[in-house]
Amino acid sequence: MDIKQNIKTLIVEKPLKLDCGQTINNFPLAYETYGSLNHEKDNAILVFHALTGDQFVTGINPVTKKDGWWSYAVGSGKSIDTDKYFVICANVIGGCMGSFGPSHENPKTKKIYGTDFPVITINDMVNAQINLLDFFGIKKLFSIVGGSMGGMQVLQFISNYPDKTKTAIPIACTSSHSAQNIAFNELGRQAITADHNWSDGDYNLKNIVPDKGLAVARMAAHITYLSKKGLQEKFGRKLQERDDLKFGFDADFQIESYLRYQGSVFVDRFDANSYLYITRAMDYFDLVKQFNGNLSNAFKDTKAKFFIISFTSDWLYPTQENKEIVIALNAVGANVGFVEIESDKGHDSFLLNIPDFLKALKNFLDKSYAEKLS
Amino acid sequence: MKPEYKIISDLIEKNAKVLDVGCDDGTLMEFLKTNKNVNIRGIEISKEKVQTCIAKGLTVIEGNAEFDLKQFPNDSFEYVVLGQTLQAFINPEIVIKELLRVGNKAIVTIPNFGHWKVRLNLLFKGTMPITNSLPHDWYNTPNIHMCTIKDFVRFSKIIDFKIFKSLALINENVSDINNLNLIFKNLFGELGIFLIEK
């Protein structure tokens, strides 16, 4: 599969000092855009993707040939209306959809990086993406939006570049990865590295893939994206294409078959080492610690208008963690709105067709745009 | 629009920073924005009403005033408005103190339980009064701490806050309440509107 021909790439020449101490330059940042930048260049929205997302936000993803990950929210006439706004999304560094990542060749050794790739952070991801503003000649974005890890990037972006956006919408996220979050990520990483094919990260050299480990990682993570009620309603104890239990270890239950399917399609589109690197970046994310225990200080220099959204059944990044961001913003008198959306679809809600969510997102953006905020 | 909105607006200075506690569908917020060019925020418990406010472009936080005022630092606002909801809180004393902590001034409106219709209702029917402004039965009312205009004036002395201005709404007409006419206003006022300070 020659994916390169479908991928727009900005080569970032400017050196970027990573949190781990290494400096990178002349690295590729793959991106996609939707809609058009207006004459005033004041209608740009930077969308940040989550752990397993990529730059192909909406429409048909040219690589996977499936709908983009946020097709419900982004598009003509949708919440993030591409008839009105210029939407930019970049593949995070460390990713596997064209941006600088562990599956790239190390120019020094001429070998694929694998685990020689530097450990990157949410901060590094955001600092790489700021180069897109210069590239498009955008002085100030109209908005930055993202759910889950995308929301963490929103928070990091605004604390690094307080005057680079008029509005900010962190969705279903947290300001600091919890022990439970880290635990689930570690489970995924252990599944990958325990797969014999992983070969200490050098599977690319052997032309093999740790597909079993990566699939298990995806299955475990997928459970955390759903709610107990949502799972029970969708699958319950329904059996998979059989009338009775088979007294074996095949997928008797629909939920087993569903998870196996989720795992198997994931390995076709995602790189195992990228999964290690990106989950690590999420685990290292702690904006509270970055600001010496006072999250408010992350936002004290910004005049941006915030809108925070959480979901009732999201237990991965629960409402309380989203509310802590609201509290920190109020403590510095920031302009912040907040709503918790009723949904039994769990953390995944932000990716799904939840009318109340999509309506709130649209209304906030369109009304804020009409206000012509400075 | 409720008749007291104009009165509340007259009590607020132009360009002030205002918090509307229990902002409902944002009608008052919009009115104050247009009339007084205020920088206004709202807090509202109903998800549906928060959505309505967002659709109007208003900055509103979903939350419960009884617990969520805590997040605002002292003196965050010049005015905090609490419209006809004091009686619905578990602890009105804490709410009043919180209003005056986060705001320099607070505007509190209360449906007057001392109104003559309420009194007659209880006197002759012998059942809990149901009126236009108090339409619920005793068992399903959110109003668990009803008070009269006179009660609120006494409350100011008990928990120690200053009433800077007190007004009564009678048939959509507004009039001052003072010590001399308190008994009369407490009988005929449908709504009490108080501008209070620490």
Interface residues (C-beta under 8 A of the other chain):
Chain A: K305 F307 V326 I327 N330 A331 G333 N335 V336 G337 F338 V339 E340 I341 E342 D356 K359 A360 N363 F364 K367 S368 A370 E371
Chain B: R41 K47 V50 Q51 I54 A55 K56 G57 L58 T59 V60 I61 E62 G63 Q71 F72 P73 S76
